[in-house]
Amino acid sequence: MTILTLHNTLTGRKEAFRPIEPAHVRVYACGPTVYNYAHIGNGRMAVVFDLLVRVLREIYPRVTYVSNITDVDDKIMDAARQNGEAIDIITRRYEAIYNEDMAALGVVKPDIQPRATEHISEMIAQIEQLIARDHAYAVQGHALFHVPSFPAYGGLSGRSRDDQIAGARVEVSPFKKDPADFVLWKPSTSEQPGWDSPWGRGRPGWHIECSAMAEKHLGLPFDIHGGGADLKFPHHENEIAQSCCAHGHENDLSAFARYWVHNGFVTVDGEKMSKSIGNIRLVHDLISHYPGEVLRLTLLSAHYRAPLSFTADALDQARSTLDRYYRILFDLKEVEAGAGTVPAAVLNALCDDLNTPQVIAELNALVRDVANADLSQRQQIKASLLATGDLLGLLQTDPAAWLGYGVQDGVDGVAIEKLLQERQNARQSKDFGRADEIRRELSAMGIEIEDTPQGTKWRKAS
């Protein structure tokens, strides 16, 4: 059986992945807080975990993938107040937009996409367990996790205690027993969303939400947890603390999730995305300028754990690579591919900690000599290319449509074909001046032409 290896953040090394249940893999990734559009960094997390789940499904008979929606949060409350809208109106709108935008990137919706507001009772129950085990305490309408009660805290991120306090940027309230203690439950005013609890009307802290939803839908322990590198501390550190301590597993950090996977940051032209710089790139905007597959391949072009510099050059390179693959598929349109399998070299690269740069290299090697291949080899190349595309979430468009061949919206195909015939007649009559003039006319119309042994092809310029 194919063995998948993954870099496990919890142990700090690459390990062979062995599921808890051999026939059923359970995965959780932290999803969006829905109060605004998702940026390209959010998109990278969604694409990386979508690819991981696709690879797992290639190997195992059953995979359950859960990725949550955070629909109660102070940022959501601020957005609702600024827009003069009800909170659920904002969250449902941006949840739908997020799913539509991720679908444009080829991301398949998770098997389960739980909303935080639908799991309040599970959160309250877990907080009660923590208080009963002396890992949390209630004060002034709050419930807080007491970090010193869990000596293993920091085991995921490797942060020192001073780093923990500084990195968490927690409010040092006078009622806290320790500055590092973090909120599990906090009171709500009458204008704020809230639920009845043993500590008064209030709402959950962010961290407890994922602990409760993961346990509810996957059980404990489950196989893989993760998200963007920015979530490693404090969010994922706090999830481990809550879930392990609630069930008496203070000495086993893997009692919550066995493997932790984190994707690297996305920068824009080498700089961190920032509102002050004005370089935040929203997926919603990008998909109106670039095909979703171009964005997806750009996000997969670097190893998932490495930083990714999102640049115009990277987008152009991804477009050029996809154009090449689609042109090969177009040229092989008359070749019957039959059922294909993912080449072993491609699957081996993906099973080596999702080594997507190596996958691209293997694909380039696969198609390098297609022009000199015989019929049987062309059939195999086409089948392998399509199978790999299905696994990667790429090459899902009709090649002729991708390349712009044939009739397009806003283009008079009949007029173009008439000009092409006139150009062909001019060339046969050796009237090359007129032939060149027609080429210029077509170019002015935004049409590119290509002379091939099979005749002249035209496409709308990209």
C-alpha positions in Angstrom: 0.0 0.0 0.0 1.2 3.5 -0.8 2.6 5.3 2.3 1.9 9.0 2.8 4.5 10.9 4.8 3.6 14.3 6.4 5.6 16.8 8.4 4.0 16.6 11.8 4.2 20.0 13.6 3.5 18.3 16.9 6.8 16.2 16.7 8.7 18.5 14.4 9.6 15.8 11.9 8.3 14.1 8.8 6.5 10.9 9.7 4.8 8.0 7.9 1.0 8.7 8.2 -0.8 5.8 9.9 -4.5 6.4 10.5 -6.2 5.5 13.8 -8.7 3.4 11.8 -7.1 1.8 8.8 -10.2 2.3 6.6 -11.3 5.7 7.8 -9.2 8.9 7.9 -10.6 11.9 9.9 -9.4 15.4 9.1 -10.2 18.8 10.6 -9.0 22.2 9.3 -9.9 25.6 10.8 -12.2 27.5 8.5 -13.0 31.1 8.0 -14.5 33.8 10.3 -17.2 35.0 8.0 -17.5 38.8 8.2 -15.6 39.8 5.0 -14.1 38.4 1.8 -11.3 35.7 2.1 -7.8 36.8 1.1 -5.4 34.7 -0.9 -3.7 33.4 2.3 -7.1 31.9 3.3 -7.3 30.5 -0.2 -3.9 28.8 0.2 -5.1 27.0 3.3 -8.3 25.8 1.6 -6.4 24.6 -1.5 -3.7 22.8 0.5 -6.2 20.9 2.6 -8.4 20.2 -0.4 -5.3 18.6 -2.1 -4.4 16.7 1.1 -7.9 15.2 1.3 -7.8 14.3 -2.4 -4.5 12.5 -1.9 -6.0 10.7 1.2 -9.0 9.6 -0.9 -6.7 8.2 -3.5 -5.2 5.9 -0.9 -7.9 5.2 1.7 -11.5 4.0 1.2 -13.1 6.6 3.4 -12.1 10.1 4.5 -14.2 12.5 6.6 -13.2 16.1 6.2 -14.5 18.8 8.6 -13.8 22.5 8.3 -15.8 24.9 10.4 -17.4 28.3 9.9 -16.8 30.8 12.8 -20.0 32.8 12.9 -19.8 34.3 16.3 -16.8 36.6 16.9 -16.1 40.2 18.0 -15.0 41.1 14.4 -18.4 39.9 13.1 -20.1 42.0 15.7 -18.1 45.1 14.7 -18.9 44.5 11.0 -22.6 44.1 11.8 -22.6 47.4 13.8 -20.8 49.3 11.0 -23.1 47.9 8.3 -26.3 48.3 10.4 -27.1 44.6 9.6 -28.1 41.7 11.7 -25.2 39.4 12.5 -26.7 36.3 10.9 -27.3 38.3 7.7 -23.6 39.1 7.5 -22.4 35.6 8.4 -24.7 33.7 6.0 -23.8 36.1 3.1 -20.0 35.8 3.6 -20.3 32.1 4.2 -21.9 31.7 0.8 -19.4 34.0 -0.8 -16.5 32.1 0.8 -17.8 28.7 -0.5 -18.4 30.2 -4.0 -14.9 31.7 -4.1 -13.2 28.5 -2.9 -15.2 26.5 -5.5 -13.7 28.8 -8.2 -10.3 27.6 -6.9 -11.3 24.0 -7.4 -11.9 23.4 -3.6 -14.5 20.8 -2.9 -16.7 21.7 0.0 -15.9 19.8 3.2 -18.0 16.8 4.1 -19.1 18.7 7.2 -19.0 22.4 7.6 -20.3 23.1 11.1 -21.2 26.5 12.3 -20.1 27.6 15.7 -23.5 29.0 16.7 -25.0 25.5 16.3 -22.6 23.9 18.8 -23.0 26.2 21.9 -24.2 23.3 24.1 -21.1 21.2 23.3 -18.9 24.2 24.1 -20.6 24.8 27.5 -20.3 21.0 28.3 -16.5 21.1 27.6 -16.0 24.2 29.7 -17.8 22.5 32.6 -15.5 19.5 32.2 -12.5 21.8 32.4 -13.8 23.6 35.5 -14.5 20.2 37.1 -10.9 19.1 36.5 -9.5 22.4 37.9 -8.1 23.5 34.5 -10.5 26.4 34.3 -12.4 28.8 36.6 -15.4 31.1 36.5 -15.2 34.8 37.5 -17.3 37.8 36.8 -19.4 36.1 34.1 -16.3 34.7 32.4 -14.8 31.3 32.2 -11.1 31.1 31.7 -8.6 28.4 31.0 -5.8 28.4 33.7 -2.6 27.9 31.6 -0.3 27.0 34.6 -2.6 24.0 35.3 -1.2 22.4 32.1 2.6 22.2 32.2 2.7 20.8 28.7 1.3 24.0 27.3 3.5 25.2 24.4 4.3 21.8 23.2 3.0 22.4 19.7 4.6 25.8 19.0 7.7 25.4 21.3 7.1 28.9 22.7 8.5 29.9 26.1 6.2 31.2 28.8 7.2 34.8 28.1 6.6 34.3 24.4 3.3 32.8 25.2 2.1 35.8 27.0 3.5 38.3 24.5 2.4 36.3 21.5 -1.1 35.7 22.6 -1.7 39.5 23.0 -4.2 38.7 25.7 -5.8 41.3 27.8 -4.4 41.2 31.3 -7.6 41.6 33.2 -7.5 42.0 37.0 -9.7 38.9 37.5 -7.2 36.6 35.8 -5.3 34.2 38.0 -2.4 34.3 35.5 -1.6 36.7 32.6 -1.5 33.8 30.1 -5.0 32.5 31.0 -7.4 32.7 28.0 -11.1 33.1 27.7 -13.5 30.2 27.2 -16.7 32.1 27.8 -17.4 35.9 28.1 -20.5 37.9 29.0 -22.7 39.6 26.4 -24.7 42.8 26.7 -28.3 42.8 25.6 -27.2 44.1 22.2 -24.7 41.4 21.6 -25.3 37.8 20.6 -25.5 35.6 23.7 -26.7 32.3 25.1 -27.6 31.2 28.6 -24.9 29.4 30.5 -23.9 28.5 34.1 -21.9 31.7 34.1 -24.6 33.9 32.8 -25.7 35.0 29.4 -22.7 35.2 27.1 -20.8 33.8 24.1 -17.9 31.5 23.6 -14.3 32.4 23.1 -12.8 31.6 19.7 -10.6 28.7 20.7 -13.2 26.5 22.4 -15.3 26.5 19.3 -13.0 24.3 17.2 -12.3 22.0 20.2 -16.0 21.3 20.6 -16.8 21.0 16.8 -13.9 18.7 16.1 -14.9 16.4 19.0 -18.5 16.4 18.0 -18.0 15.5 14.4 -14.8 13.4 14.4 -14.5 12.0 17.9 -11.2 11.9 19.9 -8.5 11.4 19.0 -8.7 12.0 15.2 -6.0 11.8 12.6 -5.1 15.2 11.2 -5.7 18.8 12.3 -4.3 21.9 10.9 -4.6 25.2 9.1 -2.4 28.2 8.3 0.9 28.7 10.2 -0.6 31.8 11.8 -3.0 29.5 13.8 -0.3 27.4 15.4 -0.1 29.8 18.3 -2.3 30.6 20.2 -5.3 29.0 18.5 -4.1 25.5 18.0 -2.0 25.5 21.2 -5.2 26.4 23.1 -7.3 23.8 21.3 -4.8 21.1 22.5 -4.9 22.4 26.0 -8.7 22.5 26.2 -9.3 19.1 24.6 -6.6 17.2 26.3 -7.3 18.6 29.7 -11.1 18.2 29.4 -10.6 14.4 29.1 -7.7 13.9 31.5 -5.0 13.5 28.9 -2.6 16.1 30.3 0.5 14.0 29.5 -0.5 13.1 25.9 -0.7 16.0 23.4 -1.7 13.6 20.7 -4.9 12.6 22.5 -6.6 15.4 20.6 -5.1 15.0 17.1 -2.3 12.7 16.1 -0.8 14.8 13.2 -0.7 18.5 12.8 -0.3 20.1 9.4 0.4 23.8 8.8 0.8 25.6 5.5 3.2 28.6 5.1 2.4 32.3 4.9 1.5 34.1 1.6 3.2 37.4 0.9 2.5 39.7 -1.9 5.6 40.7 -3.9 7.6 39.6 -0.9 5.7 41.7 1.7 3.3 40.6 4.3 -0.3 41.4 3.5 -1.5 44.5 5.4 -4.3 47.0 5.2 -1.8 49.8 5.9 0.3 48.8 2.9 -2.9 48.2 0.8 -1.6 44.9 -0.6 -4.3 42.5 0.6 -5.4 40.3 -2.3 -8.9 39.0 -2.1 -9.9 35.8 -3.8 -13.2 37.4 -4.8 -11.4 40.1 -6.8 -8.7 37.8 -8.2 -11.2 35.3 -9.8 -12.6 38.1 -11.9 -9.2 38.7 -13.5 -7.7 35.2 -13.5 -9.1 31.7 -14.1 -9.5 29.8 -10.9 -7.1 27.1 -12.1 -4.3 29.7 -12.5 -4.8 30.8 -9.0 -4.9 27.2 -7.7 -1.7 26.2 -9.5 0.0 29.4 -8.3 -0.9 28.4 -4.7 0.4 24.9 -5.3 3.6 26.0 -7.1 5.6 26.2 -3.9 5.8 23.5 -1.2 2.9 24.0 1.1 5.1 24.5 4.2 7.3 27.1 2.5 6.4 30.8 2.3 4.7 31.7 -1.0 5.3 35.0 -2.7 2.2 35.9 -4.7 3.4 37.9 -7.7 2.3 38.7 -11.2 5.3 36.6 -12.5 4.1 33.6 -10.5 0.6 34.0 -12.0 2.0 34.3 -15.5 4.1 31.2 -15.0 1.1 29.2 -13.8 -1.0 30.4 -16.8 1.8 29.5 -19.2 2.1 26.0 -17.6 -1.6 25.4 -17.9 -1.7 26.7 -21.4 0.9 24.1 -22.3 -1.0 21.3 -20.8 -4.2 22.4 -22.3 -2.6 22.7 -25.7 -1.4 19.2 -25.5 -4.9 18.0 -24.6 -6.3 20.0 -27.5 -3.8 18.5 -29.9 -4.7 15.0 -28.6 -8.5 15.6 -28.8 -8.8 12.8 -31.4 -6.8 10.4 -29.3 -8.9 8.0 -27.2 -7.3 8.1 -23.8 -9.3 5.4 -22.0 -9.2 4.9 -18.3 -6.0 6.4 -16.8 -4.2 6.2 -13.5 -2.0 8.8 -11.8 1.6 8.0 -12.7 3.5 6.4 -9.9 6.1 9.2 -9.9 3.4 11.8 -9.4 1.7 9.9 -6.6 5.1 9.3 -4.9 5.8 13.0 -5.0 2.4 13.9 -3.5 2.9 11.2 -0.8 6.2 12.8 0.1 4.7 15.5 2.2 2.7 16.9 -0.7 5.7 17.8 -2.8 3.9 19.8 -5.5 7.0 21.3 -7.1 8.2 17.8 -7.8 4.7 16.9 -9.1 5.0 19.8 -11.7 8.4 18.5 -12.6 7.1 15.0 -13.2 4.2 16.4 -15.3 6.6 18.3 -17.4 8.7 15.2 -17.9 5.6 13.2 -18.9 4.6 15.6 -21.7 8.1 16.5 -22.9 8.3 14.2 -25.9 4.6 14.1 -26.8 5.4 15.3 -30.3 7.5 12.3 -31.0 5.3 9.7 -29.3 3.5 7.0 -31.1 -0.2 6.4 -30.8 0.0 4.1 -27.8 2.3 6.6 -26.0 0.0 9.5 -26.8 -2.9 7.6 -25.4 -1.0 7.0 -22.2 0.2 10.6 -21.9 -3.3 11.9 -22.3 -4.7 9.4 -19.8 -2.0 10.2 -17.2 -2.4 13.9 -17.7 -6.1 13.8 -17.2 -5.9 11.5 -14.2 -3.3 13.8 -12.6 -5.4 16.8 -13.3 -8.4 15.2 -11.6 -6.2 14.5 -8.5 -4.7 18.0 -8.4 -8.0 19.8 -9.2 -6.6 21.1 -12.5 -7.4 20.6 -16.2 -11.1 20.6 -15.6 -12.0 22.9 -18.5 -12.6 22.0 -22.1 -9.2 22.6 -23.8 -10.7 24.5 -26.7 -12.6 26.8 -24.4 -9.5 27.3 -22.2 -7.4 28.2 -25.3 -10.1 30.5 -26.7 -10.7 28.5 -29.9 -14.0 28.7 -31.6 -17.0 31.0 -31.0 -16.7 33.2 -27.9 -19.1 35.6 -26.2 -18.9 39.0 -27.9 -17.0 37.6 -30.9 -18.5 37.3 -34.5 -17.2 33.8 -35.3 -18.7 33.9 -38.8 -16.9 37.1 -39.7 -13.6 35.7 -38.4 -13.9 32.5 -40.4 -14.7 34.6 -43.5 -11.5 36.7 -42.9 -9.5 33.5 -42.3 -10.7 32.0 -45.6 -9.9 35.3 -47.4 -6.4 35.2 -45.9 -5.9 31.6 -47.0 -6.9 32.5 -50.6 -4.5 35.5 -50.5 -1.7 33.2 -49.4 -2.4 30.7 -52.1 -2.4 33.5 -54.6 0.9 34.7 -53.1 -0.7 38.0 -52.1 1.2 38.0 -48.8 0.6 41.8 -48.3 -3.1 41.2 -48.1 -2.6 38.1 -45.9 -0.5 40.2 -43.4 -3.2 42.9 -43.5 -5.9 40.4 -42.5 -3.7 39.2 -39.6 -3.4 42.8 -38.4 -7.2 43.3 -38.8 -7.8 40.2 -36.7 -5.3 41.3 -34.1 -7.0 44.7 -33.8 -10.2 42.7 -33.1 -8.5 40.9 -30.2 -8.1 37.7 -32.2 -4.9 35.6 -32.3 -4.3 33.2 -35.1 -2.0 30.2 -35.4 -1.1 28.4 -38.5 -0.8 24.6 -38.0 -0.5 21.6 -40.2 -4.2 21.0 -39.5 -5.1 24.5 -40.7 -5.4 27.9 -39.1 -6.7 28.1 -35.5 -8.0 31.3 -33.9 -8.5 32.3 -30.4 -9.6 35.3 -28.4 -6.5 37.0 -27.0 -6.1 36.5 -23.2 
